[in-house]
């Protein structure tokens, strides 16, 4: 396992998922609208999105002035009019609008978290479409050693499949980015709750990656397949390497072991430690040999 650093070049976080800390005030909410737009671009019907847009628009709409008092007003109504009129004429409405918008965004992120399984399930067909395109290229004999030079002698079908790979790789990367943001922004597991404070603070300040092992979210249960660092020149290569193990899993489909792996725990050592504790309890002794905790390690 590779030790985590604040400038970890092997982070598996996509650039979009790093946005909360990039150029934003510490603790600021991420751009919820971008996540919703990206989900809808994949054909996902995001629960509460339409209502969220209506509420956001309301935070920007000018407030209607209160009705002027008449002889039919009571003294209490006149006093209320004065308060409402003063508030309406205030030139410092921006902070109040920002507070309202932030509260609405926070509620929308909570909705995305609560509907994470539904949203991820809706992404599965798009993910599988990309996987099938990668698998078809592999079936045609395309390997990691192929490039434009080797394609000169390939058939038209093979060349077409090879030329489509960058688009396919970007397609899968975009889905991975959405999945990461559902966790990092909305809080669906695996999330920052499983990481040590140093990693959490570094991510939220935009000076470090989440260090979450996202492989568990996109591979079959028990496969232990590892997604490698993205190669900008060949973005499809990381997907070709593990195509036989790819499967987009919902939050409820993740096992406790998957969440331990996502948080950087050495599961094998944890299992050994558990056996040693069990054996120690049976013999009347207690051993802490082999105990493993999350100390901020990430895998690639």
C-alpha positions as CSV (number, residue, x, y, z in Angstrom):
1,X,0.0,0.0,0.0
2,X,1.3,3.4,-0.9
3,X,1.4,6.1,1.8
4,X,-0.9,9.1,1.3
5,X,0.6,12.6,0.9
6,X,-1.1,16.0,0.5
7,X,0.0,16.2,-3.1
8,X,-0.7,12.6,-4.0
9,X,-0.2,12.3,-7.8
10,X,-1.9,9.0,-7.9
11,X,-5.3,10.2,-6.7
12,X,-8.3,8.5,-8.3
13,X,-10.5,11.5,-7.7
14,X,-11.7,13.0,-11.0
15,X,-11.2,16.7,-11.4
16,X,-14.9,17.5,-11.1
17,X,-15.0,15.8,-7.7
18,X,-12.2,18.1,-6.5
19,X,-14.3,21.2,-7.2
20,X,-15.5,21.8,-3.6
21,X,-12.0,22.9,-2.5
22,X,-10.7,24.4,-5.7
23,X,-10.9,28.2,-5.4
24,X,-13.8,28.1,-3.0
25,X,-14.1,29.3,0.6
26,X,-13.4,26.6,3.1
27,X,-16.6,24.9,4.0
28,X,-18.5,26.2,1.0
29,X,-21.1,23.9,-0.6
30,X,-20.2,22.3,-4.0
31,X,-22.0,23.3,-7.2
32,X,-25.1,21.1,-6.8
33,X,-26.5,22.3,-10.1
34,X,-23.6,20.8,-12.0
35,X,-24.1,17.4,-10.4
36,X,-27.8,17.5,-11.3
37,X,-27.1,18.6,-14.9
38,X,-24.5,15.8,-15.3
39,X,-26.9,13.2,-13.9
40,X,-29.7,14.4,-16.2
41,X,-27.3,14.3,-19.2
42,X,-27.1,10.5,-18.6
43,X,-30.8,10.3,-18.6
44,X,-31.2,10.1,-14.8
45,X,-34.5,11.4,-13.4
46,X,-33.1,13.1,-10.3
47,X,-35.7,13.2,-7.5
48,X,-36.6,16.7,-6.2
49,X,-34.5,18.4,-8.9
50,X,-37.4,20.3,-10.5
51,X,-38.5,21.6,-7.1
52,X,-34.9,22.5,-6.2
53,X,-34.7,24.7,-9.4
54,X,-37.9,26.4,-8.5
55,X,-36.6,27.2,-5.0
56,X,-33.2,28.4,-6.3
57,X,-35.0,30.7,-8.7
58,X,-37.1,32.1,-5.8
59,X,-33.9,33.1,-3.9
60,X,-33.1,35.4,-6.9
61,X,-36.5,36.8,-7.6
62,X,-37.3,40.3,-6.3
63,X,-39.5,40.4,-3.3
64,X,-42.9,42.0,-3.8
65,X,-43.4,45.2,-1.8
66,X,-46.0,45.0,1.0
67,X,-49.4,46.5,0.5
68,X,-49.7,50.1,1.6
69,X,-51.8,50.7,4.7
70,X,-55.3,52.1,4.5
71,X,-58.0,53.0,6.9
72,X,-59.1,49.4,7.1
73,X,-55.7,48.5,8.7
74,X,-55.4,47.9,12.4
75,X,-52.6,49.5,14.4
76,X,-50.8,46.1,14.5
77,X,-51.0,45.8,10.6
78,X,-49.5,49.3,10.2
79,X,-46.6,48.3,12.5
80,X,-46.2,45.1,10.5
81,X,-46.2,47.1,7.2
82,X,-43.4,49.4,8.5
83,X,-41.3,46.3,9.4
84,X,-41.9,44.6,6.0
85,X,-41.4,47.9,4.1
86,X,-38.1,48.5,5.8
87,X,-37.0,44.9,5.0
88,X,-38.1,45.3,1.4
89,X,-36.1,48.5,0.9
90,X,-33.0,47.1,2.5
91,X,-30.1,47.1,0.0
92,X,-28.3,44.3,1.8
93,X,-30.4,41.3,0.7
94,X,-27.5,39.4,-0.7
95,X,-26.5,37.6,2.5
96,X,-30.1,36.5,3.1
97,X,-30.3,35.2,-0.4
98,X,-27.1,33.4,0.0
99,X,-28.2,31.8,3.2
100,X,-31.5,30.7,1.6
101,X,-29.7,29.2,-1.4
102,X,-27.1,27.4,0.7
103,X,-29.9,25.8,2.8
104,X,-31.7,24.7,-0.3
105,X,-28.6,23.2,-1.8
106,X,-27.8,21.4,1.4
107,X,-31.3,19.9,1.4
108,X,-30.9,18.9,-2.3
109,X,-27.6,17.1,-1.5
110,X,-29.4,15.3,1.4
111,X,-32.1,14.2,-1.2
112,X,-29.4,12.9,-3.5
113,X,-27.9,10.9,-0.7
114,X,-31.3,9.5,0.3
115,X,-32.0,8.5,-3.3
116,X,-28.4,7.3,-4.1
117,X,-29.4,3.7,-4.9
118,X,-32.1,4.9,-7.3
119,X,-29.8,7.3,-9.0
120,X,-26.9,4.9,-9.3
121,X,-29.3,2.2,-10.6
122,X,-30.3,4.6,-13.4
123,X,-26.7,5.1,-14.3
124,X,-26.0,1.4,-14.7
125,X,-27.2,1.1,-18.3
126,X,-24.9,3.9,-19.4
127,X,-22.0,2.3,-17.5
128,X,-22.7,-1.1,-19.0
129,X,-22.8,0.5,-22.5
130,X,-19.3,1.8,-22.0
131,X,-18.1,-1.6,-20.6
132,X,-19.5,-3.4,-23.6
133,X,-17.7,-1.1,-26.0
134,X,-14.4,-1.8,-24.1
135,X,-15.1,-5.5,-24.1
136,X,-15.9,-5.5,-27.9
137,X,-12.5,-3.8,-28.6
138,X,-10.8,-6.5,-26.4
139,X,-12.6,-9.2,-28.3
140,X,-11.3,-7.8,-31.6
141,X,-7.8,-8.2,-30.3
142,X,-7.0,-4.7,-29.3
143,X,-4.5,-4.5,-26.4
144,X,-2.7,-1.9,-24.3
145,X,0.3,-2.1,-26.8
146,X,-1.8,-0.9,-29.7
147,X,-1.5,2.6,-31.1
148,X,-1.9,4.5,-34.4
149,X,1.1,2.7,-35.8
150,X,-0.3,-0.8,-35.2
151,X,-3.7,0.2,-36.5
152,X,-2.4,1.0,-39.9
153,X,-2.4,-2.7,-40.7
154,X,-5.7,-3.5,-38.9
155,X,-9.1,-4.0,-40.5
156,X,-11.6,-1.2,-40.8
157,X,-13.7,-2.8,-38.0
158,X,-10.7,-2.9,-35.6
159,X,-9.6,0.6,-36.5
160,X,-13.1,1.9,-35.8
161,X,-13.2,0.2,-32.4
162,X,-9.8,1.6,-31.5
163,X,-10.6,5.1,-32.6
164,X,-13.8,5.0,-30.4
165,X,-11.9,4.0,-27.3
166,X,-11.0,7.6,-26.1
167,X,-14.6,8.6,-26.2
168,X,-15.6,5.4,-24.4
169,X,-12.9,5.9,-21.8
170,X,-14.1,9.5,-21.2
171,X,-17.7,8.3,-21.0
172,X,-16.8,5.9,-18.2
173,X,-14.7,8.5,-16.5
174,X,-17.7,10.9,-16.4
175,X,-19.8,8.2,-14.8
176,X,-17.1,7.6,-12.2
177,X,-16.9,11.3,-11.5
178,X,-20.7,11.4,-10.9
179,X,-20.4,8.4,-8.6
180,X,-17.6,10.1,-6.7
181,X,-19.6,13.3,-6.3
182,X,-22.6,11.4,-5.0
183,X,-20.3,10.2,-2.2
184,X,-18.0,13.3,-1.7
185,X,-20.7,15.9,-2.1
186,X,-23.9,14.2,-1.0
187,X,-22.4,11.8,1.6
188,X,-23.5,8.4,0.2
189,X,-21.0,5.6,1.1
190,X,-18.1,5.3,0.7
191,X,-17.6,8.8,2.0
192,X,-15.2,11.0,3.9
193,X,-16.6,9.7,7.2
194,X,-14.4,6.7,6.9
195,X,-11.2,8.7,6.4
196,X,-8.8,10.2,9.0
197,X,-9.3,13.9,9.8
198,X,-6.1,14.9,8.1
199,X,-7.4,13.5,4.8
200,X,-10.8,15.0,5.3
201,X,-9.5,18.5,6.0
202,X,-7.0,18.4,3.1
203,X,-9.7,17.4,0.7
204,X,-12.2,20.0,1.8
205,X,-9.5,22.7,1.6
206,X,-8.6,21.6,-1.9
207,X,-5.0,20.7,-1.1
208,X,-5.4,16.9,-1.2
209,X,-7.4,14.0,-2.7
210,X,-10.1,12.1,-0.8
211,X,-7.8,9.0,-0.9
212,X,-10.9,6.8,-1.2
213,X,-10.3,3.6,-3.2
214,X,-13.2,4.0,-5.7
215,X,-12.5,0.6,-7.2
216,X,-15.0,-1.1,-4.9
217,X,-17.8,1.1,-6.4
218,X,-17.2,0.0,-10.0
219,X,-16.0,-3.7,-9.7
220,X,-17.7,-7.0,-9.0
221,X,-17.9,-8.1,-5.3
222,X,-14.8,-9.9,-4.1
223,X,-12.8,-9.2,-7.3
224,X,-10.3,-6.9,-5.6
225,X,-9.6,-5.4,-9.0
226,X,-7.8,-2.1,-8.9
227,X,-8.5,0.9,-11.1
228,X,-5.2,2.5,-12.1
229,X,-4.3,6.2,-12.5
230,X,-5.8,7.8,-15.6
231,X,-3.6,8.1,-18.6
232,X,-4.6,11.4,-20.3
233,X,-3.2,10.2,-23.6
234,X,-5.1,6.9,-23.4
235,X,-8.0,7.3,-21.0
236,X,-9.5,4.0,-22.0
237,X,-6.5,1.9,-20.9
238,X,-7.4,1.9,-17.2
239,X,-10.8,0.4,-18.1
240,X,-9.4,-2.1,-20.5
241,X,-7.2,-3.5,-17.8
242,X,-10.1,-4.5,-15.6
243,X,-13.0,-4.8,-18.1
244,X,-13.9,-8.3,-17.0
245,X,-14.4,-7.1,-13.4
246,X,-16.4,-3.9,-14.1
247,X,-19.8,-3.5,-12.4
248,X,-21.4,-0.3,-11.2
249,X,-22.7,-1.0,-7.7
250,X,-25.3,0.8,-5.6
251,X,-24.6,1.8,-2.0
252,X,-26.8,-1.0,-0.7
253,X,-24.8,-3.5,-2.8
254,X,-21.6,-2.6,-1.1
255,X,-20.5,-4.9,1.7
256,X,-18.8,-3.8,5.0
257,X,-15.6,-5.2,3.7
258,X,-15.9,-3.0,0.6
259,X,-16.2,0.1,2.8
260,X,-13.1,-0.9,4.7
261,X,-11.1,-1.3,1.5
262,X,-12.5,2.1,0.3
263,X,-11.2,3.7,3.4
264,X,-7.7,2.2,2.9
265,X,-7.8,-0.6,5.5
266,X,-5.7,-3.7,4.9
267,X,-8.6,-6.2,5.2
268,X,-6.4,-9.3,5.1
269,X,-4.5,-8.0,8.2
270,X,-7.7,-7.1,9.9
271,X,-9.0,-10.7,9.4
272,X,-5.7,-12.1,10.8
273,X,-6.0,-9.8,13.8
274,X,-9.6,-10.9,14.4
275,X,-8.6,-14.6,14.3
276,X,-5.8,-13.9,16.8
277,X,-8.1,-12.1,19.2
278,X,-10.6,-15.0,18.9
279,X,-7.9,-17.5,19.6
280,X,-6.6,-15.4,22.5
281,X,-10.0,-15.2,24.1
282,X,-10.4,-19.0,23.8
283,X,-7.1,-19.5,25.6
284,X,-7.7,-16.8,28.2
285,X,-5.1,-14.4,26.7
286,X,-5.6,-11.2,24.9
287,X,-3.4,-10.2,22.0
288,X,-3.3,-7.0,20.0
289,X,-0.8,-8.3,17.5
290,X,-1.8,-7.4,13.9
291,X,-4.3,-4.7,14.8
292,X,-4.7,-2.4,11.8
293,X,-6.4,0.9,11.7
294,X,-6.9,3.6,9.0
295,X,-3.8,5.7,9.0
296,X,-4.4,7.5,5.8
297,X,-3.2,5.0,3.2
298,X,-4.6,4.8,-0.3
299,X,-4.2,2.2,-3.0
300,X,-4.0,2.5,-6.7
